[in-house]
């Protein structure tokens, strides 16, 4: 694939993705969201965080590739999520733990 074709493909996919997201936002901007949908959307953030965590823990090297710093960050993130019930606080605590343990090792 040539450079021009690759750039064109990336731009086309980006434009399609942007249009689909913007279209949905503009379509639903002045309409109320049904309570069932709003309730389901509450779980999108935790589901994405869980998927990223599992991907990290069971990545390319499997369980053998997981280091202590990563396990500590996951444990702290889960503990903060359970304690505070806040996705952002959980993410910040987990990342801070990861960076601190990596800096100390």
DSSP file (Angstrom, degrees, kcal/mol; ACC not computed):
  #  RESIDUE AA STRUCTURE BP1 BP2  ACC     N-H-->O    O-->H-N    N-H-->O    O-->H-N    TCO  KAPPA ALPHA  PHI   PSI    X-CA   Y-CA   Z-CA
    1    1 A X              0   0    0      0, 0.0     2,-0.0     0, 0.0     0, 0.0   0.000 360.0 360.0 360.0 133.6    0.0    0.0    0.0
    2    2 A X     >  -     0   0    0      1,-0.1     4,-2.2     4,-0.0     5,-0.2  -0.299 360.0-111.0 -77.2 165.2    1.4    3.4   -0.9
    3    3 A X  H  > S+     0   0    0      1,-0.2     4,-2.7     2,-0.2     5,-0.2   0.903 118.3  51.8 -63.2 -42.2    1.7    6.3    1.5
    4    4 A X  H  > S+     0   0    0      1,-0.2     4,-2.3     2,-0.2    -1,-0.2   0.893 110.3  48.7 -63.5 -39.4   -1.1    8.2   -0.3
    5    5 A X  H  > S+     0   0    0      2,-0.2     4,-2.4     1,-0.2    -1,-0.2   0.896 111.9  49.2 -67.6 -39.5   -3.4    5.3   -0.1
    6    6 A X  H  X S+     0   0    0     -4,-2.2     4,-2.4     2,-0.2    -2,-0.2   0.927 112.5  46.8 -65.4 -44.5   -2.7    4.7    3.6
    7    7 A X  H  X S+     0   0    0     -4,-2.7     4,-2.5     1,-0.2    -2,-0.2   0.905 112.5  50.7 -63.9 -41.0   -3.3    8.4    4.4
    8    8 A X  H  X S+     0   0    0     -4,-2.3     4,-2.5    -5,-0.2    -2,-0.2   0.905 110.4  49.5 -62.6 -41.3   -6.5    8.4    2.4
    9    9 A X  H  X S+     0   0    0     -4,-2.4     4,-2.6     2,-0.2     5,-0.2   0.922 111.8  48.0 -64.2 -44.2   -7.7    5.3    4.2
   10   10 A X  H  X S+     0   0    0     -4,-2.4     4,-2.5     1,-0.2    -2,-0.2   0.922 113.9  46.9 -63.2 -44.2   -6.9    6.8    7.6
   11   11 A X  H  X S+     0   0    0     -4,-2.5     4,-2.5     2,-0.2    -2,-0.2   0.899 112.5  49.8 -64.6 -40.5   -8.7   10.1    6.7
   12   12 A X  H  X S+     0   0    0     -4,-2.5     4,-2.4     2,-0.2    -2,-0.2   0.935 113.0  45.4 -65.2 -45.6  -11.7    8.3    5.3
   13   13 A X  H  X S+     0   0    0     -4,-2.6     4,-2.6     1,-0.2     5,-0.2   0.906 113.6  50.7 -64.6 -40.9  -12.1    6.1    8.4
   14   14 A X  H  X S+     0   0    0     -4,-2.5     4,-2.6    -5,-0.2    -2,-0.2   0.907 111.3  48.0 -62.0 -41.8  -11.6    9.1   10.6
   15   15 A X  H  X S+     0   0    0     -4,-2.5     4,-2.6     2,-0.2    -2,-0.2   0.905 112.6  48.0 -66.0 -42.1  -14.2   11.1    8.7
   16   16 A X  H  X S+     0   0    0     -4,-2.4     4,-2.4     2,-0.2    -2,-0.2   0.918 113.5  47.8 -64.7 -43.1  -16.7    8.2    8.9
   17   17 A X  H  X S+     0   0    0     -4,-2.6     4,-2.2     2,-0.2     5,-0.2   0.931 113.6  47.1 -63.3 -45.9  -16.2    7.7   12.6
   18   18 A X  H  X S+     0   0    0     -4,-2.6     4,-3.0     1,-0.2     5,-0.3   0.922 112.8  49.5 -61.8 -44.4  -16.5   11.5   13.3
   19   19 A X  H  X S+     0   0    0     -4,-2.6     4,-2.6     1,-0.2     5,-0.2   0.896 110.6  49.6 -64.6 -40.0  -19.7   11.7   11.2
   20   20 A X  H  X S+     0   0    0     -4,-2.4     4,-1.7     2,-0.2    -1,-0.2   0.908 115.9  42.2 -67.7 -39.5  -21.3    8.7   12.9
   21   21 A X  H  X S+     0   0    0     -4,-2.2     4,-2.3     2,-0.2    -2,-0.2   0.938 117.2  45.9 -70.5 -46.2  -20.6   10.0   16.4
   22   22 A X  H  X S+     0   0    0     -4,-3.0     4,-2.9    -5,-0.2     5,-0.2   0.893 111.4  53.6 -64.7 -39.0  -21.5   13.6   15.6
   23   23 A X  H  X S+     0   0    0     -4,-2.6     4,-2.5    -5,-0.3    -1,-0.2   0.913 109.6  47.3 -62.1 -42.7  -24.7   12.5   13.8
   24   24 A X  H  X S+     0   0    0     -4,-1.7     4,-2.1    -5,-0.2    -2,-0.2   0.918 113.4  48.0 -64.9 -43.0  -25.8   10.5   16.8
   25   25 A X  H  X S+     0   0    0     -4,-2.3     4,-0.6     1,-0.2    -2,-0.2   0.933 115.1  44.8 -63.5 -45.3  -25.1   13.4   19.2
   26   26 A X  H  < S+     0   0    0     -4,-2.9     3,-0.5     1,-0.2     4,-0.4   0.871 112.5  52.3 -67.7 -35.7  -26.9   15.9   17.0
   27   27 A X  H  < S+     0   0    0     -4,-2.5     3,-0.3    -5,-0.2    -1,-0.2   0.872 118.5  35.6 -66.9 -37.2  -29.8   13.5   16.4
   28   28 A X  H >< S+     0   0    0     -4,-2.1     3,-1.1    -5,-0.2    -1,-0.2   0.377  88.8 101.4 -97.3   4.1  -30.3   12.9   20.2
   29   29 A X  T 3< S+     0   0    0     -4,-0.6    -1,-0.2    -3,-0.5    -2,-0.1   0.871  92.9  28.7 -60.8 -40.6  -29.4   16.5   21.4
   30   30 A X  T 3  S+     0   0    0     -4,-0.4     2,-0.4    -3,-0.3    -1,-0.3   0.220 106.3  88.4-107.7  15.5  -33.0   17.7   21.9
   31   31 A X  S <  S-     0   0    0     -3,-1.1     2,-0.2     0, 0.0    -3,-0.0  -0.900  78.7-115.5-113.7 141.9  -34.6   14.3   22.7
   32   32 A X        -     0   0    0     -2,-0.4     2,-0.4     1,-0.1    -2,-0.1  -0.504  29.2-124.2 -72.3 143.0  -34.9   12.8   26.2
   33   33 A X        -     0   0    0     -2,-0.2    -1,-0.1     1,-0.1     5,-0.0  -0.735  30.6-109.4 -86.5 131.7  -33.0    9.5   26.6
   34   34 A X     >  -     0   0    0     -2,-0.4     4,-2.5     1,-0.1     3,-0.3  -0.263  25.2-118.9 -59.1 148.3  -35.2    6.6   27.8
   35   35 A X  H  > S+     0   0    0      1,-0.2     4,-2.4     2,-0.2     5,-0.2   0.835 112.7  56.1 -61.3 -34.1  -34.5    5.6   31.4
   36   36 A X  H  > S+     0   0    0      2,-0.2     4,-2.0     1,-0.2    -1,-0.2   0.911 110.3  45.1 -64.6 -40.8  -33.4    2.0   30.3
   37   37 A X  H  > S+     0   0    0     -3,-0.3     4,-2.4     2,-0.2    -2,-0.2   0.919 112.9  50.3 -68.6 -43.7  -30.8    3.5   28.0
   38   38 A X  H  X S+     0   0    0     -4,-2.5     4,-0.9     1,-0.2    -2,-0.2   0.895 110.9  49.9 -61.4 -39.8  -29.6    5.9   30.6
   39   39 A X  H  < S+     0   0    0     -4,-2.4     3,-0.5    -5,-0.2     4,-0.4   0.900 112.0  47.7 -65.5 -40.7  -29.3    3.1   33.1
   40   40 A X  H >< S+     0   0    0     -4,-2.0     3,-1.4     1,-0.2    -2,-0.2   0.862 105.2  59.4 -68.6 -35.3  -27.3    1.0   30.7
   41   41 A X  H >X S+     0   0    0     -4,-2.4     3,-1.3     1,-0.3     4,-0.5   0.726  90.1  71.6 -67.5 -20.7  -25.0    3.8   29.7
   42   42 A X  T 3< S+     0   0    0     -4,-0.9     4,-0.5    -3,-0.5    -1,-0.3   0.793  97.5  51.1 -62.7 -25.7  -23.9    4.1   33.4
   43   43 A X  T <> S+     0   0    0     -3,-1.4     4,-1.7    -4,-0.4    -1,-0.2   0.420  84.9  86.6 -94.8   1.1  -22.0    0.9   32.9
   44   44 A X  H <> S+     0   0    0     -3,-1.3     4,-2.4     2,-0.2     5,-0.2   0.944  89.2  48.6 -67.0 -47.5  -20.1    1.8   29.8
   45   45 A X  H  X S+     0   0    0     -4,-0.5     4,-2.5     1,-0.2     5,-0.2   0.948 113.9  44.3 -59.7 -52.8  -17.2    3.4   31.7
   46   46 A X  H  > S+     0   0    0     -4,-0.5     4,-2.4     1,-0.2    -1,-0.2   0.862 113.0  53.2 -60.8 -34.0  -16.6    0.6   34.1
   47   47 A X  H  X S+     0   0    0     -4,-1.7     4,-2.3     2,-0.2    -1,-0.2   0.913 110.4  46.2 -67.0 -41.5  -17.0   -2.0   31.3
   48   48 A X  H  X S+     0   0    0     -4,-2.4     4,-2.4     2,-0.2    -2,-0.2   0.918 113.3  49.4 -66.1 -42.8  -14.3   -0.2   29.2
   49   49 A X  H  X S+     0   0    0     -4,-2.5     4,-2.1    -5,-0.2    -2,-0.2   0.901 111.7  49.4 -62.7 -40.6  -12.0    0.1   32.3
   50   50 A X  H  X S+     0   0    0     -4,-2.4     4,-2.7    -5,-0.2     5,-0.2   0.908 110.1  50.7 -64.2 -42.3  -12.5   -3.6   33.0
   51   51 A X  H  X S+     0   0    0     -4,-2.3     4,-2.2     1,-0.2    -2,-0.2   0.901 111.6  47.6 -63.2 -40.9  -11.8   -4.6   29.4
   52   52 A X  H  X S+     0   0    0     -4,-2.4     4,-2.0     2,-0.2    -1,-0.2   0.881 112.4  50.3 -67.4 -37.0   -8.5   -2.5   29.5
   53   53 A X  H  X S+     0   0    0     -4,-2.1     4,-2.7     2,-0.2    -2,-0.2   0.926 111.9  46.0 -66.9 -45.4   -7.5   -4.1   32.8
   54   54 A X  H  X S+     0   0    0     -4,-2.7     4,-2.7     1,-0.2    -2,-0.2   0.897 111.5  53.0 -64.7 -39.1   -8.1   -7.6   31.6
   55   55 A X  H  < S+     0   0    0     -4,-2.2    -1,-0.2    -5,-0.2    -2,-0.2   0.890 111.6  46.5 -62.1 -39.2   -6.2   -6.8   28.4
   56   56 A X  H >< S+     0   0    0     -4,-2.0     3,-0.9     1,-0.2    -2,-0.2   0.935 115.9  44.3 -66.6 -46.7   -3.3   -5.6   30.5
   57   57 A X  H 3< S+     0   0    0     -4,-2.7    -2,-0.2     1,-0.3     9,-0.2   0.838 125.4  31.5 -71.4 -33.1   -3.3   -8.5   32.8
   58   58 A X  T 3< S+     0   0    0     -4,-2.7    -1,-0.3    -5,-0.2    -2,-0.2  -0.172  91.9 137.6-117.5  39.9   -3.7  -11.2   30.1
   59   59 A X  S X  S-     0   0    0     -3,-0.9     3,-1.5     3,-0.3    -3,-0.1   0.392  74.4 -50.5 -67.4-153.7   -1.9   -9.5   27.3
   60   60 A X  T 3  S+     0   0    0      1,-0.3    -1,-0.1    -5,-0.1    -4,-0.1   0.795 138.5  43.1 -57.5 -35.6    0.5  -11.0   24.8
   61   61 A X  T >  S-     0   0    0      1,-0.3     3,-0.7     2,-0.1    -1,-0.3   0.462 100.5-144.8 -91.7  -1.1    2.7  -12.7   27.4
   62   62 A X  G X   -     0   0    0     -3,-1.5     3,-1.1     1,-0.2    -3,-0.3  -0.350  59.5 -26.4  70.7-154.3   -0.2  -14.0   29.5
   63   63 A X  G >  S+     0   0    0      1,-0.3     3,-1.2     2,-0.2    -1,-0.2   0.787 134.5  65.2 -67.2 -27.8    0.1  -14.1   33.3
   64   64 A X  G <  S+     0   0    0     -3,-0.7    -1,-0.3     1,-0.2    -2,-0.2   0.747  97.2  56.4 -67.5 -22.3    3.9  -14.5   33.1
   65   65 A X  G <  S+     0   0    0     -3,-1.1     2,-0.4    -4,-0.2    -1,-0.2   0.508  82.1 103.8 -87.8  -4.1    4.2  -11.0   31.6
   66   66 A X    <   -     0   0    0     -3,-1.2     2,-0.2    -4,-0.3    -9,-0.1  -0.650  57.9-156.3 -83.5 129.9    2.3   -9.2   34.5
   67   67 A X     >  -     0   0    0     -2,-0.4     4,-2.0     1,-0.1     3,-0.2  -0.540  29.5-104.7-101.5 169.1    4.6   -7.4   36.9
   68   68 A X  H  > S+     0   0    0      1,-0.2     4,-2.8     2,-0.2     5,-0.2   0.879 117.9  57.0 -60.3 -40.7    4.1   -6.4   40.5
   69   69 A X  H  > S+     0   0    0      1,-0.2     4,-2.2     2,-0.2    -1,-0.2   0.893 107.7  47.8 -61.2 -39.8    3.5   -2.7   39.7
   70   70 A X  H  > S+     0   0    0     -3,-0.2     4,-2.3     2,-0.2    -1,-0.2   0.910 112.4  48.2 -68.3 -41.9    0.7   -3.7   37.4
   71   71 A X  H  X S+     0   0    0     -4,-2.0     4,-2.6     2,-0.2    -2,-0.2   0.916 111.6  50.5 -64.1 -42.4   -0.9   -6.0   40.0
   72   72 A X  H  X S+     0   0    0     -4,-2.8     4,-2.5     1,-0.2     5,-0.2   0.909 110.6  49.5 -61.8 -42.1   -0.6   -3.3   42.6
   73   73 A X  H  X S+     0   0    0     -4,-2.2     4,-2.5    -5,-0.2    -1,-0.2   0.901 111.9  48.3 -64.5 -40.8   -2.2   -0.7   40.4
   74   74 A X  H  X S+     0   0    0     -4,-2.3     4,-2.6     2,-0.2     5,-0.2   0.927 112.4  48.4 -64.7 -44.7   -5.1   -3.1   39.6
   75   75 A X  H  X S+     0   0    0     -4,-2.6     4,-2.5     2,-0.2    -2,-0.2   0.930 114.3  45.1 -62.7 -46.0   -5.7   -3.9   43.2
   76   76 A X  H  X S+     0   0    0     -4,-2.5     4,-2.7     2,-0.2     5,-0.2   0.914 112.8  51.7 -64.9 -42.1   -5.6   -0.2   44.3
   77   77 A X  H  X S+     0   0    0     -4,-2.5     4,-2.3    -5,-0.2    -2,-0.2   0.914 112.0  45.8 -60.7 -43.6   -7.9    0.7   41.4
   78   78 A X  H  X S+     0   0    0     -4,-2.6     4,-2.4     2,-0.2    -1,-0.2   0.908 112.8  50.9 -65.6 -41.7  -10.4   -1.9   42.3
   79   79 A X  H  X S+     0   0    0     -4,-2.5     4,-2.4    -5,-0.2    -2,-0.2   0.917 112.6  45.3 -63.2 -43.1  -10.3   -1.0   46.0
   80   80 A X  H  X>S+     0   0    0     -4,-2.7     4,-3.2     2,-0.2     5,-0.6   0.890 112.1  52.3 -68.2 -38.3  -10.9    2.7   45.2
   81   81 A X  H  X5S+     0   0    0     -4,-2.3     4,-1.5    -5,-0.2    -2,-0.2   0.905 113.3  44.1 -63.2 -40.4  -13.7    1.8   42.8
   82   82 A X  H  <5S+     0   0    0     -4,-2.4    -2,-0.2     2,-0.2    -1,-0.2   0.898 120.0  41.7 -69.3 -40.3  -15.4   -0.3   45.5
   83   83 A X  H  <5S+     0   0    0     -4,-2.4    -2,-0.2    -5,-0.2    -3,-0.2   0.940 129.5  23.8 -73.9 -49.3  -14.9    2.3   48.2
   84   84 A X  H  <5S-     0   0    0     -4,-3.2    -3,-0.2    -5,-0.2    -2,-0.2   0.671  85.1-141.2 -94.6 -19.2  -15.7    5.5   46.3
   85   85 A X     << +     0   0    0     -4,-1.5     2,-0.4    -5,-0.6    -4,-0.2   0.899  61.7 126.5  55.4  42.4  -17.9    4.2   43.5
   86   86 A X     >  -     0   0    0     -6,-0.4     4,-2.0     1,-0.1    -1,-0.2  -0.981  51.9-158.6-136.6 119.7  -16.2    6.7   41.2
   87   87 A X  H  > S+     0   0    0     -2,-0.4     4,-2.5     2,-0.2     5,-0.2   0.900  94.7  49.2 -65.5 -42.8  -14.6    5.7   37.9
   88   88 A X  H  > S+     0   0    0      2,-0.2     4,-2.7     1,-0.2     5,-0.2   0.919 111.4  48.9 -66.1 -43.6  -12.3    8.8   37.7
   89   89 A X  H  > S+     0   0    0      1,-0.2     4,-2.4     2,-0.2    -1,-0.2   0.896 112.0  50.3 -62.0 -39.5  -11.0    8.4   41.3
   90   90 A X  H  X S+     0   0    0     -4,-2.0     4,-2.4     2,-0.2    -2,-0.2   0.922 111.9  46.9 -63.8 -45.0  -10.4    4.7   40.6
   91   91 A X  H  X S+     0   0    0     -4,-2.5     4,-2.5     2,-0.2     5,-0.2   0.920 113.8  47.7 -63.7 -45.0   -8.4    5.5   37.4
   92   92 A X  H  X S+     0   0    0     -4,-2.7     4,-2.5     2,-0.2    -2,-0.2   0.905 113.0  48.2 -64.4 -41.7   -6.4    8.2   39.1
   93   93 A X  H  X S+     0   0    0     -4,-2.4     4,-2.3    -5,-0.2    -2,-0.2   0.911 112.9  48.3 -66.1 -41.9   -5.5    6.0   42.1
   94   94 A X  H  X S+     0   0    0     -4,-2.4     4,-2.4    -5,-0.2    -2,-0.2   0.917 113.8  45.7 -64.7 -43.8   -4.5    3.1   39.9
   95   95 A X  H  X S+     0   0    0     -4,-2.5     4,-2.6     2,-0.2     5,-0.2   0.903 112.4  51.0 -67.4 -40.3   -2.3    5.2   37.7
   96   96 A X  H  X S+     0   0    0     -4,-2.5     4,-2.6    -5,-0.2     5,-0.2   0.920 111.2  48.9 -62.1 -42.3   -0.7    7.0   40.7
   97   97 A X  H  X S+     0   0    0     -4,-2.3     4,-2.8     2,-0.2     5,-0.3   0.926 110.9  50.3 -62.1 -44.7    0.0    3.6   42.2
   98   98 A X  H  X S+     0   0    0     -4,-2.4     4,-2.4     1,-0.2    -2,-0.2   0.937 113.4  44.9 -58.5 -48.1    1.5    2.3   39.0
   99   99 A X  H  X S+     0   0    0     -4,-2.6     4,-2.1     2,-0.2    -1,-0.2   0.898 114.6  48.3 -66.0 -40.3    3.8    5.3   38.6
  100  100 A X  H  X S+     0   0    0     -4,-2.6     4,-2.0    -5,-0.2    -2,-0.2   0.938 113.5  45.9 -66.2 -46.4    4.9    5.3   42.3
  101  101 A X  H  X S+     0   0    0     -4,-2.8     4,-1.3     1,-0.2    -2,-0.2   0.899 113.9  49.5 -65.6 -39.2    5.7    1.5   42.3
  102  102 A X  H  < S+     0   0    0     -4,-2.4    -1,-0.2    -5,-0.3    -2,-0.2   0.879 111.1  49.8 -65.3 -36.8    7.6    1.8   39.0
  103  103 A X  H  < S+     0   0    0     -4,-2.1    -2,-0.2     1,-0.2    -1,-0.2   0.847 111.9  48.3 -69.8 -33.2    9.5    4.8   40.3
  104  104 A X  H  <        0   0    0     -4,-2.0    -1,-0.2     1,-0.2    -2,-0.2   0.718 360.0 360.0 -79.9 -20.6   10.5    2.9   43.5
  105  105 A X     <        0   0    0     -4,-1.3    -1,-0.2    -5,-0.2    -2,-0.2   0.475 360.0 360.0 -93.2 360.0   11.6   -0.2   41.7
